[in-house]
Amino acid sequence: MGDTPFITVEGPIGVGKTSLAKAISKQFNFALLKEIVDENPFLGKFYENIEEWSFQTEMFFLCNRFKQLGDINAHYLSQSQSVVADYHIFKNLIFAQRSLNLDEYKKYYKIYQILTEDMPKPNVIIYLNASLDTLLKRIKLRGREVEKNISPLYLEQLSMDYEQTMTIFEKEHPEIPVLRFSGDDLDFVKSEQDLNYIFEKLSLSLRKTAGQTYRTGGC
């Protein structure tokens, strides 16, 4: 974890990670890293039959995120250019644990450990959560074809997995601030006041973490 700000936004499907990451990128003039989703050729099949297509789906995501983070480190962070990403690499384990069988997960975890050993680590994590009803409404609203068959039960279990993972992460990595925001209480897409509230909390965390002054409205 270096001094150059590297922010990751995390949370379950539909919570608004990409929307918030875009807003932070624009507000603070940070480079934006967006995860590859629609390009995954296995994703639609995965939502139709998780057991059959889970390993292919998770391996595609892992390899692509490995390449993305390597590029971000080489072209931005190493050049002291701040970055905000709409995912943290640990999300791979959250999804893999939920969808892979034990033998598949053991193989997957070995590969994950090798690939992530030297990856850049974030200075601040923004964790968004929301109720199942809110997540389902937002998924329906954005209308992605590959997400139309998402099971509400799968989404609910995934949300619980995220909550457990973040709680453990905070205990094991006290040096990395985690900013928690509820999508049920804040609508940062429609409310400028809610969005500015998040900006202010992020600015404060960056000042504490890096000893630098970040103002809402730009660097």
Secondary structure by P-SEA (a helix, b strand, c coil): ccccbbbbbbbcccccaaaaaaaaaaaaccbbbbcccccccaaaaaaacccccaaaaaaaaaaaaaaaaaaaaaccccccbbbbbccccaaaaaaaaacccaaaaaaaaaaaaaaacccccccbbbbbbbcaaaaaaaaaaacccccccccaaaaaaaaaaaaaaaaaaaaacccbbbbbbbcccccccccaaaaaaaaaaaaaaaaaacccccccccc
